[in-house]
Amino acid sequence: MIALQGQEKEDIVHQMRKTFESLKNTLSSVGATLDDVVQINLYLRDIKDFRLAADVFKEYFKNGSPVRMTTTTDFVGRTCLCQMDGIAYKLLQ
């Protein structure tokens, strides 16, 4: 399981992209890709950001998203608008 967030800028699209780039780097470090992600849990500060967040998902998952759960929550960090955790599965060769 991997948990990530990106908070430098108070913009949901920026934070989502930053989080996905961190996810790609983390997966790459173990020989996996976004194609190996089977589940993502997305936590949003504001449900109004759902549509923009969903659009970013489409940028990173061209052939359909993995199973996804989205909910809203408050974060300790004031500027944090989103956070993700997920599960990737890759067969060992």
C-alpha positions as CSV (number, residue, x, y, z in Angstrom):
1,M,0.0,0.0,0.0
2,I,1.2,3.5,-0.9
3,A,-0.1,6.8,0.6
4,L,0.8,10.1,-1.1
5,Q,-0.1,13.7,-1.3
6,G,1.2,17.0,-2.9
7,Q,0.6,20.2,-1.0
8,E,2.8,23.0,-2.4
9,K,0.0,24.9,-4.1
10,E,-3.7,25.3,-3.1
11,D,-5.0,23.9,-6.4
12,I,-6.7,20.5,-6.7
13,V,-5.5,19.8,-10.2
14,H,-1.9,20.6,-9.3
15,Q,-2.1,18.5,-6.1
16,M,-3.6,15.6,-7.9
17,R,-1.0,15.7,-10.7
18,K,1.8,16.0,-8.1
19,T,0.4,13.0,-6.2
20,F,0.2,10.9,-9.4
21,E,3.7,11.8,-10.4
22,S,4.9,10.7,-6.9
23,L,2.9,7.5,-7.3
24,K,4.5,6.8,-10.7
25,N,8.0,7.3,-9.2
26,T,7.3,5.1,-6.2
27,L,5.9,2.3,-8.4
28,S,8.8,2.6,-10.8
29,S,11.3,2.1,-7.9
30,V,9.8,-1.4,-7.5
31,G,9.5,-2.2,-11.2
32,A,5.7,-1.4,-11.4
33,T,3.6,1.1,-13.3
34,L,0.2,2.7,-13.0
35,D,-1.1,-0.3,-15.1
36,D,-0.4,-2.4,-12.0
37,V,-2.6,-0.3,-9.7
38,V,-5.7,-2.2,-8.8
39,Q,-7.3,0.1,-6.2
40,I,-7.1,3.7,-5.2
41,N,-8.7,5.5,-2.3
42,L,-9.0,9.2,-2.9
43,Y,-9.6,11.6,0.0
44,L,-10.8,15.1,-0.9
45,R,-11.1,18.1,1.4
46,D,-14.1,19.4,-0.6
47,I,-16.5,17.2,-2.7
48,K,-16.8,20.2,-5.1
49,D,-13.4,19.2,-6.4
50,F,-14.6,15.7,-7.4
51,R,-15.1,16.5,-11.1
52,L,-11.7,18.1,-11.5
53,A,-10.1,15.2,-9.6
54,A,-11.9,12.7,-11.9
55,D,-10.6,14.6,-14.9
56,V,-7.0,14.2,-13.7
57,F,-7.6,10.4,-13.2
58,K,-8.4,10.3,-16.9
59,E,-5.0,11.9,-17.7
60,Y,-3.2,9.1,-15.9
61,F,-5.4,6.1,-16.7
62,K,-6.1,6.2,-20.4
63,N,-7.6,2.7,-20.5
64,G,-9.9,3.1,-17.5
65,S,-9.3,3.6,-13.8
66,P,-8.7,1.0,-11.2
67,V,-11.3,0.4,-8.6
68,R,-11.7,3.7,-6.8
69,M,-13.3,5.0,-3.6
70,T,-13.7,8.7,-3.0
71,T,-14.6,10.4,0.2
72,T,-14.2,13.7,1.9
73,T,-12.3,14.4,5.1
74,D,-10.4,17.2,6.9
75,F,-6.6,17.1,6.8
76,V,-4.2,18.3,9.5
77,G,-2.4,20.4,6.8
78,R,-4.4,23.4,5.9
79,T,-3.3,23.5,2.3
80,C,-3.8,19.7,1.7
81,L,-6.7,19.3,-0.7
82,C,-6.3,15.6,-1.5
83,Q,-4.6,12.4,-0.5
84,M,-4.5,9.0,-2.0
85,D,-3.6,5.5,-1.0
86,G,-3.7,2.5,-3.2
87,I,-2.7,-1.0,-3.9
88,A,-0.7,-2.3,-6.9
89,Y,-0.3,-5.9,-7.9
90,K,2.5,-7.2,-10.1
91,L,3.4,-10.8,-10.8
92,L,7.0,-11.7,-10.0
93,Q,8.9,-12.9,-13.0
